[in-house]
Amino acid sequence: MIRLAILNFGFACFLAWAWQLGYVQFVFAHDISHLSYLISALFVASLAGIFLGKTSHLDRVEVWLVTLGLIGNLIGFVLAMKGIDTGALGSAEGVQRVATNLLAGMGVAFCSSLVGAVAAIWISVNAWMVGK
């Protein structure tokens, strides 16, 4: 159990460093679908379960975290594509509006995928440590 605590303290230090640099806030601010919050909640609940001695969920939760990240990726691409209006490309304001929608969609796509992948790796390492 002490190795598990040390491992998670190291991960928490990495997360604190990313928070200090503004990366965490950037990721959550640019995921306008808020799927990253769901992924984070699932991750925290799973991590709490590990420390409470419950490990039967670990095989499934790794897949869920990655899958939710990929769903966020697809939602982001849909949001990016729905904002494309080829008729608006004739004016500077129209191009700016299309670019804004594309960037908002890409923010959802990349940020939710990042949160899902990092959470899945963190849980995977914890599962390895507890022998699952």
Protein Blocks (a to p, Z undefined) as FASTA:
>chain_A
ZZmmmmmmmmmmmmmmmmmnommmmmmmmmmnommmmmmmmmmmmmmmmmnopaklmmmm
mmmmmmmmmmmmmmmmmmmmmmpcfklmmpmklmmmmmmmmmmmmmmmmmmmmmmmmmmm
mmmmmmmmnoZZ
